[in-house]
Amino acid sequence: MANEAERNARLDALSASVTAYATKRREELKRRVATAKSILKGRTGSERLAQSSVQAATPLVVDEINEFLIG
């Protein structure tokens, strides 16, 4: 059977691997977000259109949620 020192070493290796994976994944997602934002900015008026749609829909969604919660 494995002793406690071996178990701790495996847990330390696992922790380091998870941290490295999470860092790489976070970097990849940040690059994707930056790419998507640059594409959106490159489109004529798309970003403003999307933002105005969100601003117009926000009060409606808030009202619907309030109505649902309050009854």
Phi, psi and omega in degrees: 000152179285143178269177185295324180296318178295319179299314179297322178295318178295320178295321177296318178296319178297316179299316179295319180295317180296318179297316179296317179298314181297321178295314179296318181295318179298317178298317179298316180294323177297320177296320179296318179297315179298319179296314180298319179294321180291324176295316181296319178293329181289337179281138183292110174076357184296318182295317179294321179296315179298317181295318180292326177295318178295317180295323180287325183279335185303310180297324179295318179294317179299316178298317180296318180294317178300316180297320179295315184287320183281322175113000000 
